[in-house]
Amino acid sequence: MSNKLQFEPAKPDLKRDEREIDERETLNYRIKKQVIDALGKPSDLRNVQIRKVWEGHFRVNVFVGTDAGSVRIANSYFLAIDKDGSLITATPKIMKQY
């Protein structure tokens, strides 16, 4: 019996993958901008982490800290986003803090 592959593995669609990455990065940028515009920009902002929970819903964590040893989550939100990337609701409500 031959050990040859009986099928050809599917070739990845790199253009589609790149397009999906660009769309995700654009959406993440829009979400980050809306959160920071509503919250204000902390002086010691390190990162805004955006995680998709399910379609149209995201967890956003705002990390602050003056150095790597002092980084902490200062704010955390559960967001509902429409298909255009606009903020519908935030839990808890985003209040201007900075």
C-alpha positions in Angstrom: 0.0 0.0 0.0 1.3 3.4 -1.0 2.0 6.1 1.6 1.2 8.9 -0.9 -1.4 11.5 -0.1 -4.7 10.6 -1.6 -5.8 14.2 -1.9 -4.3 17.6 -2.5 -4.4 19.9 0.6 -6.4 23.1 0.1 -4.2 26.1 -0.7 -4.9 29.0 1.6 -6.6 32.0 0.0 -4.1 34.6 1.1 -5.9 37.5 -0.4 -9.1 36.6 1.5 -7.0 36.1 4.7 -5.3 39.5 4.2 -8.7 41.2 3.6 -10.1 39.7 6.8 -7.1 40.9 8.8 -7.5 44.4 7.3 -11.2 44.4 8.1 -10.6 43.2 11.7 -7.8 45.8 12.3 -10.0 48.6 10.9 -12.9 47.5 13.2 -10.6 47.3 16.2 -9.2 50.8 15.4 -12.8 52.2 15.2 -13.7 50.5 18.5 -10.6 51.7 20.3 -11.1 55.3 19.0 -14.7 55.4 20.2 -13.8 54.1 23.7 -10.8 56.5 24.2 -12.9 59.4 22.8 -15.6 58.7 25.4 -13.3 57.8 28.3 -10.5 60.2 27.6 -6.9 59.2 27.2 -5.1 58.1 30.4 -1.7 59.7 30.7 -0.1 56.3 31.3 -2.1 54.4 28.6 -0.3 51.2 27.6 -2.8 49.3 25.4 -6.5 48.9 24.5 -7.2 45.2 24.2 -10.2 44.2 22.1 -11.6 40.7 22.1 -14.6 39.6 20.0 -17.0 37.6 22.2 -19.5 36.8 19.5 -20.9 38.6 16.5 -21.3 42.3 17.3 -20.2 42.0 20.9 -16.7 42.7 22.2 -14.8 42.9 25.5 -12.5 45.9 25.8 -9.8 46.2 28.4 -7.9 49.5 28.9 -4.4 48.8 30.3 -2.5 51.6 32.1 0.9 51.7 33.9 4.1 53.8 33.9 6.3 50.7 33.3 5.9 47.0 32.5 5.8 46.1 36.2 2.9 48.4 37.0 0.5 47.5 34.2 -3.1 47.0 35.2 -6.6 47.0 33.7 -8.0 50.4 34.6 -11.3 50.0 32.7 -13.1 47.1 31.2 -16.3 47.2 29.1 -18.6 44.8 27.3 -19.6 46.5 24.0 -22.4 46.0 21.4 -21.3 47.2 18.0 -23.4 47.6 14.9 -22.4 46.3 11.5 -20.6 49.6 10.6 -18.5 49.5 13.8 -20.4 52.1 15.7 -20.9 51.7 19.4 -24.5 50.8 20.4 -24.1 50.1 24.1 -21.4 49.7 26.7 -21.7 47.9 30.0 -20.8 49.6 32.3 -21.5 52.9 30.6 -18.3 54.7 29.5 -17.9 57.9 31.5 -15.3 60.6 30.8 -12.5 60.0 33.4 -9.3 61.5 31.8 
